[in-house]
Amino acid sequence: MKLIDFHCDTILSCIDSDGEVKLRNNDLCIDIRKLKKADSLAQFFAMYVDLDKYSAPMDRCLDMIDCFYNEIEENSADIAFAGSMKELKKNRAEGKISAFITAEEGGVLEGKLRNLRILYRLGVRLITLTWNYPNCIGYPNFKWEYKDKGLTAFGEEVVAEMNRLGMIIDVSHLSDQGFYDVVRLSQKPFVASHSNARAVENHCRNLTDDMLKKLAEKGGVAALNLEPEFLGDGGSLEAMTRHIVHMTNTAGIEAVAIGTDFDGCSTLTAIKNTGDMHLLSDALSKAGFSGGDIERIMYRNGERVIKDVLRDNWEPYPKSFV
């Protein structure tokens, strides 16, 4: 069963290790070997920046992008950058995993649309609008107190510019009101790259039933997060299945995907690494999901969003020098 995973934090460990942790082979949840075992079609790699630690968040994001490309170049026989559906298909035809770049923390834009365009030209194709702090775009769902605070005026400009460029808007971590602002403003599908169902586990990081329905109406997906705190029940396979059953019953089978949050989870769940994602497929099969429906959840819904949002005619900048 192929896999598209909308979120992991593996590059953070690579950049913070001073070269000790490599993408080829490591003790993390994701490396090339494990991705190949999972028959990974595409992995979205987050450039996560903690605003509390970096006074120049854009610089930190650029350092992470540089680390990402260095790791991809070192493993070019097995994995390649993708910025569109066309490139995903090309990589697949060549037997390579597609690596997409995301920015997890819209505060890296530092209130400037030019930084959004710079990140686009460098290959970033998804931005998680907030993390756990208020930023220039809006407010997080880190605390319930932010629930009713929405996007800033700059945040509304970011939504419009991401639509124009062909970038995937990610509402995981975003406040409830911010979510509804994106529903109102976005002309294209958007995603919750690593969020679960609030009705199953009442955590502010999870989505309400109404949010799940609105996301589906926009053509987007909610991607299952394997963080035990968001799953409940210690992160068991049964908890994962409960969330997916509820999400599909509420929003439809085409509105659910996978966003593991591997290498960003507080503790490991019943699935220890990406190479073991077949355990989830097996659990869904036992729960009565058909093979076709499991394919939709594991990768086909993700393919559709990539196709619907990202542009095939973009020109990478700078040109590849590999």
DALIN-V8947 format. One record per residue. N is the residue number from 1. SS is DSSP state (H for helix, E for strand, - for the rest). PHI is phi as a letter, one per 20 degrees, with the letter a starting at -180 (none if undefined). PSI is psi in degrees with one decimal (999 if undefined). Layout:
N/SS/PHI/PSI
N/SS/PHI/PSI
This chain:
1/-/none/120.3
2/-/f/164.3
3/E/b/134.3
4/E/d/121.9
5/E/d/117.9
6/-/f/-5.8
7/-/b/128.1
8/E/b/159.9
9/-/d/25.8
10/H/f/-37.7
11/H/f/-29.5
12/H/g/-43.7
13/H/f/-35.6
14/H/f/-47.7
15/H/f/-30.4
16/-/e/0.0
17/-/e/1.4
18/-/l/41.6
19/-/n/-1.8
20/-/f/-34.9
21/-/d/124.5
22/-/c/154.9
23/-/f/-24.8
24/-/g/-50.8
25/-/b/122.3
26/-/b/-179.5
27/-/e/12.8
28/-/e/-173.9
29/-/f/-21.5
30/-/c/127.3
31/-/b/178.2
32/H/f/-43.4
33/H/g/-46.1
34/H/f/-37.5
35/H/f/-40.4
36/H/f/-37.8
37/H/f/-35.3
38/-/f/-3.3
39/-/l/45.3
40/E/f/127.4
41/E/e/-42.2
42/E/b/139.4
43/E/c/126.2
44/E/e/120.4
45/E/d/120.4
46/E/e/134.3
47/E/e/87.1
48/E/e/127.6
49/-/c/125.1
50/-/e/109.3
51/-/f/-24.6
52/-/f/-16.6
53/-/d/-21.6
54/-/c/119.2
55/-/f/-19.8
56/-/c/76.3
57/H/f/-32.0
58/H/f/-40.2
59/H/f/-43.8
60/H/f/-41.7
61/H/f/-41.2
62/H/f/-38.1
63/H/f/-40.5
64/H/f/-38.8
65/H/f/-40.5
66/H/f/-43.0
67/H/f/-44.1
68/H/g/-52.2
69/H/f/-35.8
70/H/f/-41.6
71/H/f/-39.2
72/H/f/-42.6
73/H/f/-37.8
74/H/f/-21.0
75/-/c/33.0
76/-/f/-15.9
77/-/f/-20.9
78/-/d/-22.7
79/E/b/147.1
80/E/b/148.9
81/E/f/144.4
82/-/c/138.7
83/-/c/7.6
84/-/a/169.7
85/H/f/-36.8
86/H/g/-43.5
87/H/f/-32.9
88/H/f/-45.0
89/H/f/-40.5
90/H/f/-46.1
91/H/f/-41.2
92/H/f/-42.0
93/H/f/-28.6
94/-/e/5.0
95/-/m/26.8
96/-/d/147.7
97/E/f/140.4
98/E/e/133.8
99/E/d/115.1
100/E/d/146.8
101/E/d/132.5
102/E/c/156.7
103/E/d/117.1
104/E/e/90.6
105/-/p/96.2
106/H/f/-12.9
107/H/f/-15.1
108/H/f/-19.5
109/H/f/-18.5
110/-/l/33.2
111/-/m/18.6
112/-/c/123.2
113/H/f/-26.7
114/H/f/-33.6
115/H/f/-33.4
116/H/f/-45.4
117/H/f/-35.9
118/H/f/-45.6
119/H/f/-38.6
120/H/g/-46.7
121/H/f/-25.5
122/-/e/-1.9
123/-/o/-4.3
124/E/f/129.2
125/E/c/-3.5
126/E/b/137.4
127/E/c/124.9
128/E/e/112.4
129/-/f/-36.3
130/-/c/162.4
131/-/d/-124.2
132/-/d/9.8
133/-/c/150.2
134/-/g/143.0
135/-/b/-168.3
136/-/f/-15.0
137/-/e/-39.3
138/-/r/-150.4
139/-/c/150.1
140/E/e/167.1
141/-/e/28.6
142/-/f/-33.0
143/-/c/142.9
144/H/f/-25.7
145/H/f/-20.0
146/H/e/-1.5
147/-/g/-40.4
148/-/e/9.8
149/-/d/129.7
150/-/d/-156.4
151/-/f/149.6
152/-/f/173.4
153/H/f/-39.7
154/H/f/-38.5
155/H/g/-38.7
156/H/f/-36.9
157/H/f/-37.0
158/H/f/-44.1
159/H/g/-47.1
160/H/f/-42.0
161/H/f/-35.4
162/H/f/-39.8
163/H/g/-44.8
164/H/f/-43.1
165/H/f/-30.4
166/-/n/56.6
167/-/c/146.6
168/E/e/122.5
169/E/e/130.4
170/E/d/122.4
171/-/d/3.9
172/-/g/138.0
173/-/n/-14.4
174/E/f/146.7
175/-/f/161.3
176/H/g/-47.4
177/H/f/-35.8
178/H/f/-39.6
179/H/g/-50.0
180/H/f/-27.7
181/H/f/-40.6
182/H/f/-41.3
183/H/g/-44.6
184/H/f/-36.5
185/H/e/-34.0
186/-/f/134.0
187/-/e/-2.7
188/-/c/162.9
189/-/g/148.0
190/-/c/172.6
191/E/c/159.2
192/E/d/99.0
193/-/f/-21.6
194/-/b/76.8
195/-/b/150.7
196/-/d/-162.4
197/E/e/123.4
198/-/f/-29.2
199/-/f/-25.3
200/-/e/-42.4
201/-/c/113.0
202/-/f/77.3
203/-/c/141.0
204/-/f/-21.0
205/-/f/-12.7
206/-/e/165.9
207/E/d/140.0
208/-/f/166.1
209/H/f/-40.2
210/H/f/-38.8
211/H/f/-44.5
212/H/g/-42.4
213/H/f/-42.3
214/H/f/-39.6
215/H/f/-44.2
216/H/f/-40.9
217/H/f/-29.9
218/-/e/-5.3
219/-/n/13.5
220/-/e/-172.1
221/E/c/150.6
222/E/d/124.1
223/E/d/123.1
224/E/g/126.5
225/-/e/134.5
226/-/e/9.0
227/-/f/122.3
228/H/g/-34.9
229/H/f/-30.5
230/H/e/-23.9
231/H/e/-39.8
232/-/n/170.8
233/H/l/35.0
234/H/m/15.3
235/H/m/32.9
236/-/f/163.2
237/H/f/-33.7
238/H/f/-39.0
239/H/f/-43.5
240/H/g/-45.2
241/H/f/-41.2
242/H/g/-43.6
243/H/f/-45.2
244/H/f/-40.5
245/H/g/-47.1
246/H/f/-43.0
247/H/f/-41.7
248/H/f/-38.3
249/H/f/-32.3
250/H/e/-45.6
251/H/d/-11.6
252/-/o/154.1
253/H/f/-26.7
254/H/e/-1.0
255/H/d/10.7
256/E/c/137.6
257/E/b/-164.1
258/E/c/131.4
259/-/b/79.6
260/-/g/-34.2
261/-/m/22.9
262/E/g/143.5
263/-/m/12.4
264/-/c/-9.2
265/-/f/149.5
266/-/f/-39.8
267/-/b/165.1
268/-/e/154.9
269/-/d/-161.4
270/-/f/-22.4
271/-/d/112.1
272/-/e/-27.9
273/-/b/172.6
274/H/f/-24.1
275/H/f/-14.4
276/H/d/16.1
277/-/f/-14.4
278/H/f/-23.3
279/H/f/-35.8
280/H/f/-42.7
281/H/g/-43.8
282/H/f/-41.0
283/H/f/-39.3
284/H/f/-37.3
285/H/f/-43.3
286/H/f/-27.6
287/-/e/-2.3
288/-/o/3.7
289/-/f/138.1
290/-/f/164.2
291/H/g/-39.9
292/H/f/-39.8
293/H/f/-38.2
294/H/f/-39.3
295/H/f/-40.6
296/H/g/-46.4
297/H/f/-43.7
298/H/f/-32.9
299/H/b/-28.0
300/H/f/-36.7
301/H/f/-37.7
302/H/f/-42.2
303/H/g/-42.0
304/H/f/-43.8
305/H/f/-42.8
306/H/g/-45.9
307/H/f/-41.4
308/H/f/-26.4
309/H/d/-46.0
310/-/e/145.5
311/-/e/136.4
312/-/e/-19.3
313/-/e/21.1
314/-/f/153.8
315/-/d/118.3
316/-/f/142.5
317/-/c/124.3
318/-/f/162.9
319/-/f/146.3
320/-/f/135.1
321/-/d/14.8
322/-/e/999
